[in-house]
């Protein structure tokens, strides 16, 4: 490979086999992400008398890392779109009806509204789409700066 050749020039990212591999990676990581984020989204850490939403922060970091990994490993936005689209579908079974809302994401506990369930869903779906948007817009802003 010469220094002028782009490292991904020979990598096929658009064939059916490549797309199926990208989708498979996104599906597996979406399952892992949903299970971890839904299970830990209510975790809190108390520092200096302030309850910090550690589960939501760790979930957001996980989703950012997964999104960046999928883009870096494949060089395309397709697995990010699969991840964002599947996240809400895969989280749906955990939103079953219970007293006061969902079982794992209750609407209220002891009369106090619980917004962490909505936030974790927004993070799970939104971060992959925002990452794809940033990747799409970044080359355009670099061209304008020249």
C-alpha positions, 0 to 999 in steps of 0.5 A: 500500500502506498502512502497516497492510498486510503487505508479503507480503499480496498474494504467493501462496505456496501455488498450484501455480505458486508451489510449483513455483517454490519447489521449482525454487529449492530443487533448483538450490541443493541441487545447488550446495550438494552439489557445493560442500560435498562438494568442499571438506569436507576442506579444512583451514587450519593456524593456530598448529599447529592444523588447523581444518576450514575446508571444514566451516565454509564448508559450514555457512555456505553451507548457513545462507545458502542456507536463510535465502535460501530462506525470505526469498525465498519466505516459506515453509518448503517449499523448506527441506524440499525442500533438506534432503530432496534433499541426502542423495539428491544426495550419494549418488552421491559415496558410492560404494564405494572402498578404505576407504569412499566415494570422496570421503568415505572412512571411513578414511585410513592407519588414521585414521577420517575423520568429516568425511564424516559431518559434512558430510552432517549439516550438509547435511541438518540445517541446512535442517530446523533452520532450518525448525524455528526459523522454526516455533517463533519466532512461538510464543515471541514470542507467549508473551513478550507 
